[in-house]
Amino acid sequence: MVIAIVAMVSAAAIPALDSVTGANARGAAGELSAAARYLYDLAMLRHQTCRLALDLDHQRWWAECTEGRYLASREARSQQDQAREEDDDQLAERIPDERDAERRKLLARARFGEFKDRLAAKRALPGAAAFTEVWTEHQREPWSRGMSYVYFYPGGRTEAARIPVADGSNVYSVVLQPFTGRARVVTGKPEVPRS
């Protein structure tokens, strides 16, 4: 009887302890950091554009890569023709999270598919952990809602990004460096570069 009571109290206390220590946020930030480094290397090795998709409303993330090095199918050529016909205003409306017009044209032609790999499989943030004010280089301001993407390019470059994960008052952030692909976890919410 005593063992059953101790087990029930322990089961109730462990999630509360994780929230107090920030273990969920720290663990999630570590996983995101590893996935970012993996996508940086993968984009270079496969000559594909990849991205880390962050669902800020549902606290989930996953990896996506273009379906091939070149878009060669008839359907893909049709998409390329459509992208060429769209003017900058239409592309800006269709791809609002990218400021650079040339990158918008490239993204309009690219078809991303979910990347199936255990290191970057679709997952939810654990416990009460949540994304807060995610910033990437192509965004103007930090985002707290909707979808946010961090892009990794074949030429060995990624976007600068700040991905804070909070659990209660504990915040751990993934900081991405654009030319080295270095992804590190820092305590707190780092300052966002102003352009």
C-alpha positions in Angstrom: 0.0 0.0 0.0 2.8 2.4 0.9 4.6 1.6 -2.3 1.5 2.4 -4.3 1.0 5.7 -2.6 4.7 6.7 -3.2 4.4 5.7 -6.8 1.3 7.9 -7.3 2.9 10.9 -5.6 6.1 10.4 -7.7 4.1 10.2 -10.9 2.3 13.4 -10.1 5.5 15.2 -9.0 7.8 14.4 -12.0 5.9 16.5 -14.6 5.8 19.4 -12.2 9.5 19.0 -11.5 10.3 19.0 -15.3 8.3 22.3 -15.6 10.2 23.9 -12.7 13.6 22.9 -14.0 12.9 23.6 -17.7 13.9 20.1 -18.7 11.3 19.9 -21.4 12.4 23.2 -23.0 16.1 22.3 -22.7 15.5 18.9 -24.3 13.4 20.3 -27.1 16.0 23.0 -27.9 18.7 20.3 -28.0 16.7 18.2 -30.4 16.0 21.3 -32.6 19.7 22.2 -32.6 20.7 18.7 -33.7 18.1 18.6 -36.4 19.2 22.1 -37.7 22.8 20.9 -38.0 21.7 17.7 -39.7 19.6 19.6 -42.3 22.6 22.0 -42.9 24.8 19.0 -43.8 22.0 17.2 -45.7 21.3 20.2 -47.9 25.0 20.4 -48.9 25.4 16.6 -49.5 22.2 16.1 -51.5 22.2 19.5 -53.3 18.7 20.2 -52.1 17.1 23.1 -50.3 15.7 21.9 -47.0 13.8 23.7 -44.3 12.9 23.3 -40.7 9.1 23.8 -40.4 7.9 25.2 -37.1 4.2 25.0 -36.3 3.9 27.7 -33.7 0.2 27.2 -33.1 0.4 23.5 -32.4 3.9 23.4 -30.9 5.2 20.9 -33.5 8.2 20.8 -35.9 9.5 18.7 -38.7 11.9 18.7 -41.6 11.1 19.2 -45.3 13.4 19.0 -48.4 12.8 19.7 -52.1 11.7 16.6 -53.9 14.7 16.6 -56.2 17.7 18.6 -57.3 15.8 19.9 -60.4 12.1 20.2 -61.1 11.9 18.2 -64.3 8.4 16.7 -64.5 5.7 18.1 -66.6 3.8 19.2 -63.5 6.9 20.9 -62.1 7.6 22.7 -65.4 4.0 23.9 -65.3 4.6 25.3 -61.8 7.8 27.0 -63.0 5.9 28.6 -65.9 3.2 29.8 -63.5 5.9 31.2 -61.2 7.5 33.1 -64.1 4.1 34.6 -65.0 3.3 35.7 -61.5 4.5 39.2 -60.7 6.4 40.2 -57.6 3.2 41.4 -55.8 1.4 38.1 -56.4 4.5 36.1 -55.2 4.7 38.4 -52.1 1.1 37.6 -51.3 1.6 33.8 -51.9 4.9 33.6 -50.0 4.6 36.3 -47.3 7.4 35.1 -45.1 10.2 35.8 -47.6 11.3 39.4 -48.3 13.8 38.7 -51.1 12.1 38.7 -54.5 14.6 36.3 -56.1 14.2 33.8 -53.2 10.4 34.1 -53.6 10.7 33.1 -57.2 12.9 30.1 -56.3 10.5 29.0 -53.5 7.6 29.3 -55.9 9.2 26.8 -58.2 10.3 24.4 -55.4 8.1 21.6 -54.1 8.8 20.6 -50.5 7.9 17.2 -49.1 8.3 16.0 -45.6 11.6 14.5 -45.0 11.3 11.0 -43.5 14.2 10.4 -41.1 14.2 9.6 -37.4 16.6 12.5 -36.6 14.1 15.1 -38.1 10.8 13.3 -37.9 7.6 15.2 -37.1 7.4 15.8 -33.4 5.6 17.8 -30.8 7.3 19.8 -28.1 7.2 17.8 -24.8 5.0 18.8 -21.8 4.1 22.4 -21.6 7.1 23.6 -23.7 6.2 26.1 -26.4 7.8 28.2 -29.1 8.0 31.9 -28.3 8.9 34.7 -30.7 10.7 32.8 -33.4 12.9 34.9 -35.7 14.5 34.0 -39.0 16.6 36.1 -41.3 13.8 36.4 -44.0 11.2 37.6 -41.4 10.9 41.2 -40.4 9.8 40.6 -36.9 9.7 37.7 -34.4 6.6 35.4 -34.9 4.5 33.8 -32.2 1.7 32.3 -34.4 1.3 30.4 -37.6 4.1 28.7 -39.5 7.8 29.7 -39.5 10.5 28.2 -41.7 14.3 28.1 -41.4 15.9 27.4 -44.8 19.1 25.4 -45.5 20.6 25.9 -49.0 22.8 23.5 -51.0 25.7 26.0 -51.2 26.5 25.6 -47.5 24.5 28.4 -46.1 21.5 28.6 -43.8 19.5 31.5 -42.5 20.4 33.2 -39.3 17.7 32.3 -36.8 16.6 32.4 -33.2 14.2 29.7 -32.0 13.3 30.2 -28.3 11.5 27.3 -26.5 9.9 28.2 -23.1 8.6 26.0 -20.3 7.2 28.2 -17.6 9.8 30.8 -16.8 12.6 28.7 -18.3 13.7 29.7 -21.9 16.3 27.9 -24.0 17.0 29.2 -27.5 18.6 27.6 -30.6 20.8 30.2 -32.3 21.8 29.4 -36.0 24.8 30.9 -37.7 24.3 31.4 -41.4 27.7 30.5 -43.0 28.9 27.8 -40.6 25.6 26.1 -39.9 26.5 26.1 -36.3 23.4 25.6 -34.1 23.9 26.2 -30.4 21.6 26.2 -27.4 21.7 29.2 -25.1 19.9 30.1 -22.0 17.2 32.8 -22.3 16.0 34.7 -25.3 18.9 36.2 -27.4 18.5 39.6 -29.0 17.2 39.7 -32.5 19.5 41.5 -35.1 17.8 44.6 -36.4 18.1 45.4 -40.1 
